[in-house]
């Protein structure tokens, strides 16, 4: 089965890494369940969905545990950021591969990699000092759902662009040769060949960008306003689940602390759904 001892060691080393990775994920999930289930049993799921507001205390009867406004804010900021970033990131990858001269494509790809490596707090600082005052001049108060969407979209454009670029890079060169033989123009080749053939990789890029948007904390905390409410417009301040955990975990006790672990469990569930969707899309692309 193994031609050499090196192959044997490599195979079992990779298997060990896979088992270790899965074990870490299961331990994190188990820790979240252990910390959150007692609070869920005492408070009840219906109160996390039906209480008047979010104002927890150490006692289950005295607190308010409504997570719906923060769930809605998280989904809205993520969806808005992806709707903005996905076309921009894919367009950047198309430009880099099919329109830019070779030297410019290389430089452009390095710039995207640099943007992907910028710490999130830097994006948040820019949003707080530049973007929020601009929005406040247009429609007060400034810290808002719109500011969070714009900052998040800027952060995930490089992620989507890099994975979309990898999807285009993996296309067989025969596709390009066949399109040239048929006399297809460059736009027609992109629309009829490159995008359909890369759809699995492009969807995976969007899903990974979505995962980063869901888990982002610091930048959103700095620009979203951190008011627990279900927004009626883009200009209202909101609080996401990640920002809620970061703001309150330092002093939370009792069921308040447990409710924050419930927030973490919700985020873990969202990430699991995204990973499952990425895996399904990848298998669908492989079958196609």
C-alpha positions as CSV (number, residue, x, y, z in Angstrom):
1,X,0.0,0.0,0.0
2,X,2.9,2.4,0.8
3,X,5.8,2.4,-1.7
4,X,8.2,3.8,0.9
5,X,8.6,4.6,4.6
6,X,8.4,8.3,3.7
7,X,5.0,7.8,2.1
8,X,3.8,5.9,5.2
9,X,5.0,8.6,7.6
10,X,3.5,11.3,5.5
11,X,0.1,9.6,5.2
12,X,-0.2,8.9,8.9
13,X,1.1,12.4,9.7
14,X,-1.6,13.9,7.6
15,X,-4.2,11.7,9.1
16,X,-3.0,12.7,12.6
17,X,-3.3,16.4,11.6
18,X,-6.9,15.7,10.4
19,X,-7.8,14.0,13.6
20,X,-6.3,16.8,15.7
21,X,-8.2,19.5,13.7
22,X,-11.5,17.6,14.1
23,X,-10.8,17.1,17.8
24,X,-10.2,20.8,18.4
25,X,-13.5,21.7,16.6
26,X,-15.4,19.1,18.7
27,X,-13.8,20.4,21.9
28,X,-14.8,24.0,21.1
29,X,-18.3,22.8,20.3
30,X,-18.5,20.7,23.5
31,X,-17.2,23.7,25.6
32,X,-19.9,26.0,24.2
33,X,-22.6,23.4,24.8
34,X,-21.4,22.8,28.4
35,X,-21.4,26.5,29.2
36,X,-24.6,27.4,27.4
37,X,-27.0,24.4,28.1
38,X,-27.6,25.2,31.8
39,X,-28.6,28.7,31.0
40,X,-30.8,27.5,28.1
41,X,-32.6,25.0,30.4
42,X,-33.2,27.7,33.1
43,X,-34.1,30.6,30.9
44,X,-35.8,28.7,28.0
45,X,-35.4,29.1,24.3
46,X,-38.6,31.1,24.1
47,X,-37.2,33.9,26.2
48,X,-34.1,34.2,23.9
49,X,-36.6,34.8,21.1
50,X,-39.5,36.6,22.8
51,X,-38.2,38.8,25.7
52,X,-38.8,42.5,25.4
53,X,-35.1,43.4,25.1
54,X,-31.5,42.4,25.9
55,X,-30.8,43.3,29.5
56,X,-29.5,40.2,31.3
57,X,-28.7,39.9,35.0
58,X,-27.4,37.1,37.2
59,X,-30.9,35.7,37.8
60,X,-33.0,34.1,35.1
61,X,-36.2,35.8,36.3
62,X,-34.8,39.3,36.6
63,X,-33.1,39.6,33.2
64,X,-34.2,40.1,29.6
65,X,-32.5,37.8,27.1
66,X,-33.9,38.7,23.6
67,X,-31.2,37.9,21.0
68,X,-33.4,38.5,18.0
69,X,-32.2,42.1,17.3
70,X,-28.6,41.0,17.4
71,X,-29.3,38.0,15.2
72,X,-31.0,40.3,12.7
73,X,-28.2,42.9,12.8
74,X,-25.6,40.1,12.3
75,X,-27.5,38.7,9.3
76,X,-28.1,42.2,7.8
77,X,-24.6,43.3,8.1
78,X,-23.3,40.1,6.7
79,X,-25.7,40.0,3.8
80,X,-25.2,43.6,2.9
81,X,-21.4,43.2,2.9
82,X,-21.5,40.1,0.8
83,X,-23.9,41.7,-1.8
84,X,-21.4,44.6,-2.1
85,X,-18.1,42.6,-1.9
86,X,-18.9,39.6,-4.1
87,X,-19.3,41.4,-7.4
88,X,-16.3,43.6,-6.6
89,X,-14.1,40.7,-5.6
90,X,-15.0,38.6,-8.6
91,X,-14.6,41.6,-11.0
92,X,-11.1,42.2,-9.5
93,X,-10.2,38.6,-10.2
94,X,-11.5,38.8,-13.8
95,X,-9.5,42.0,-14.3
96,X,-6.4,40.5,-12.9
97,X,-6.6,37.3,-15.1
98,X,-8.2,38.4,-18.4
99,X,-7.7,42.1,-18.9
100,X,-4.6,43.4,-17.1
101,X,-1.2,43.0,-18.7
102,X,0.9,40.3,-17.0
103,X,3.0,42.7,-15.0
104,X,0.0,44.7,-13.8
105,X,-1.9,41.5,-13.0
106,X,0.9,40.4,-10.7
107,X,1.1,43.8,-9.0
108,X,-2.7,43.9,-8.6
109,X,-2.7,40.4,-7.1
110,X,-0.1,41.5,-4.6
111,X,-2.2,44.5,-3.6
112,X,-5.2,42.3,-3.0
113,X,-3.0,40.0,-0.8
114,X,-1.8,43.1,1.1
115,X,-5.4,44.2,1.7
116,X,-6.3,40.7,3.0
117,X,-3.5,41.0,5.6
118,X,-4.5,44.4,7.0
119,X,-5.6,44.0,10.7
120,X,-9.3,44.5,11.2
121,X,-8.8,47.2,13.8
122,X,-7.2,49.3,11.0
123,X,-10.3,49.1,8.9
124,X,-12.3,49.9,12.0
125,X,-10.2,52.9,12.8
126,X,-10.6,54.2,9.3
127,X,-14.3,53.7,9.5
128,X,-14.6,55.4,12.8
129,X,-12.5,58.5,11.9
130,X,-13.5,58.9,8.2
131,X,-16.6,57.0,7.2
132,X,-18.7,57.6,10.3
133,X,-18.4,61.4,10.2
134,X,-19.3,61.3,6.5
135,X,-22.4,59.3,7.2
136,X,-23.2,61.6,10.2
137,X,-23.2,64.6,7.8
138,X,-25.6,62.8,5.5
139,X,-27.9,61.2,8.2
140,X,-27.1,61.3,11.9
141,X,-25.9,59.7,14.1
142,X,-23.2,58.2,11.9
143,X,-22.4,54.8,13.6
144,X,-24.9,52.6,11.9
145,X,-25.7,49.5,10.0
146,X,-24.6,51.2,6.8
147,X,-21.1,52.0,8.3
148,X,-20.8,48.3,9.3
149,X,-21.8,47.1,5.9
150,X,-19.3,49.3,4.1
151,X,-16.4,48.4,6.4
152,X,-17.2,44.7,6.3
153,X,-17.5,44.7,2.5
154,X,-14.0,46.3,2.3
155,X,-12.6,43.7,4.5
156,X,-14.0,40.7,2.6
157,X,-13.4,41.9,-0.9
158,X,-9.7,40.6,-0.7
159,X,-10.9,37.2,0.6
160,X,-13.4,36.8,-2.2
161,X,-11.0,38.2,-4.8
162,X,-8.1,35.8,-3.8
163,X,-10.3,32.7,-3.9
164,X,-12.0,33.8,-7.1
165,X,-8.6,34.3,-8.6
166,X,-7.6,30.8,-7.6
167,X,-10.8,29.5,-9.2
168,X,-9.9,31.2,-12.5
169,X,-6.3,30.0,-12.2
170,X,-7.4,26.4,-12.0
171,X,-9.3,26.5,-15.3
172,X,-7.7,24.2,-17.9
173,X,-5.8,26.1,-20.6
174,X,-7.7,24.1,-23.1
175,X,-10.8,26.2,-22.3
176,X,-9.0,29.3,-23.5
177,X,-7.6,27.6,-26.6
178,X,-11.0,26.3,-27.5
179,X,-12.6,29.7,-27.1
180,X,-10.0,31.3,-29.3
181,X,-10.5,28.6,-31.9
182,X,-14.2,29.4,-31.9
183,X,-13.6,33.1,-32.2
184,X,-15.2,34.1,-29.0
185,X,-14.6,37.6,-27.8
186,X,-13.1,38.1,-24.3
187,X,-16.3,39.2,-22.7
188,X,-18.2,36.3,-24.3
189,X,-15.5,33.8,-23.1
190,X,-15.8,35.2,-19.5
191,X,-19.6,35.0,-19.5
192,X,-20.0,31.7,-21.3
193,X,-17.0,29.7,-20.3
194,X,-14.9,31.1,-17.4
195,X,-17.8,32.0,-15.0
196,X,-19.8,28.8,-15.5
197,X,-16.7,26.6,-15.3
198,X,-15.5,28.3,-12.1
199,X,-18.9,28.5,-10.4
200,X,-18.0,26.1,-7.7
201,X,-14.9,28.0,-6.7
202,X,-16.7,31.3,-6.9
203,X,-19.4,30.1,-4.6
204,X,-16.8,28.8,-2.2
205,X,-15.1,32.2,-2.3
206,X,-18.4,33.9,-1.5
207,X,-19.1,31.5,1.4
208,X,-15.6,32.0,2.9
209,X,-16.0,35.7,2.7
210,X,-19.4,35.3,4.4
211,X,-17.7,33.3,7.1
212,X,-15.3,36.1,7.8
213,X,-18.0,38.7,7.8
214,X,-20.1,36.7,10.4
215,X,-17.1,36.4,12.7
216,X,-15.7,39.9,12.5
217,X,-15.8,41.7,15.8
218,X,-13.5,44.7,16.3
219,X,-14.2,46.7,13.1
220,X,-18.0,46.2,13.5
221,X,-17.8,47.1,17.2
222,X,-16.1,50.4,16.3
223,X,-18.5,51.6,13.6
224,X,-22.0,50.0,14.2
225,X,-23.1,52.0,17.2
226,X,-23.7,49.0,19.5
227,X,-27.4,49.7,20.2
228,X,-29.5,46.6,20.7
229,X,-32.4,47.1,18.3
230,X,-33.9,45.8,15.1
231,X,-33.0,48.5,12.6
232,X,-35.7,50.1,10.4
233,X,-33.1,51.7,8.1
234,X,-29.5,51.6,7.1
235,X,-28.7,54.6,9.3
236,X,-29.7,53.2,12.6
237,X,-27.1,51.9,15.0
238,X,-27.0,48.2,15.7
239,X,-25.2,45.6,17.7
240,X,-24.0,42.3,16.2
241,X,-23.6,39.0,18.1
242,X,-19.8,39.2,18.0
243,X,-19.7,42.7,19.3
244,X,-22.1,41.8,22.1
245,X,-19.8,39.0,23.3
246,X,-16.7,41.3,23.2
247,X,-18.4,44.1,25.0
248,X,-20.0,42.1,27.9
249,X,-17.9,39.0,28.6
250,X,-15.5,40.8,30.9
251,X,-18.1,41.5,33.5
252,X,-20.8,38.9,32.8
253,X,-21.8,36.5,35.6
254,X,-24.4,33.8,36.1
255,X,-27.0,33.5,33.4
256,X,-25.7,36.6,31.7
257,X,-22.4,34.8,31.1
258,X,-24.3,31.7,29.9
259,X,-26.3,33.8,27.5
260,X,-23.1,35.0,25.9
261,X,-22.0,31.4,25.4
262,X,-25.4,30.9,23.7
263,X,-24.4,33.7,21.4
264,X,-21.1,31.9,20.7
265,X,-23.1,28.7,20.0
266,X,-25.2,30.6,17.5
267,X,-22.1,31.8,15.7
268,X,-20.7,28.3,15.7
269,X,-23.9,27.0,14.1
270,X,-23.8,29.7,11.4
271,X,-20.2,28.7,10.6
272,X,-21.1,25.0,10.4
273,X,-23.9,25.8,8.0
274,X,-21.5,27.8,5.8
275,X,-18.9,25.0,5.8
276,X,-21.6,22.4,4.9
277,X,-22.8,24.6,2.1
278,X,-19.2,25.0,0.8
279,X,-18.7,21.3,0.9
280,X,-21.9,20.6,-1.0
281,X,-21.0,23.2,-3.6
282,X,-17.6,21.7,-4.0
283,X,-18.9,18.2,-4.5
284,X,-21.5,19.6,-7.0
285,X,-18.8,21.3,-8.9
286,X,-16.7,18.2,-9.0
287,X,-19.6,16.1,-10.3
288,X,-20.3,18.8,-13.0
